[in-house]
């Protein structure tokens, strides 16, 4: 990121716009999935798309619910990059003996 780059975006706080944004993401996902299936309508494409969607949903659940609820309730993640930084920084700070126990 360039040092002169400034983000002028504010946090979205209006309830109606937050809901609209959520439904726009849903619409985007449905449209892209439908277009993919229209272009490549095979059983394997349908199954692989379903597995990919399910897997990403489970990862999202893991990243924002499981980690905050069971791993470290005191840490609040602000996004996927925040979660990844946290996971890798905690893992690298642990002694090697405790990491070997996981294997």
C-alpha positions, 0 to 999 in steps of 0.5 A: 500500500502506498504511503500517500494512499488515504481511505475516505470510507466511513464505517457503515452504521445505517441499519437499512444500508447494512441489510441492503449490503447483505442482500446485495452480497446474496444476490451477487452470490446467487447470480454468479452461481447461476451463471456458472451453472448455466455455462457448465451445467454438469453434475460435477460442477453442481457438486463442486460448487455446493462443496465450495459454498459449504466449505467457505461457509464453514470457514467463515463460521470457524473464523468468526464464531469458533475462534472468538467463542472457544479459542480466545474470547478476549480477542475480537477480529475485524476481518479475515486478515485480522483473524489470519494475523492473529492465528499466525502470530499466536502460533509463532509465539508458542514454544516449539514443545507445545506445537509438537503436541498438536501433531 
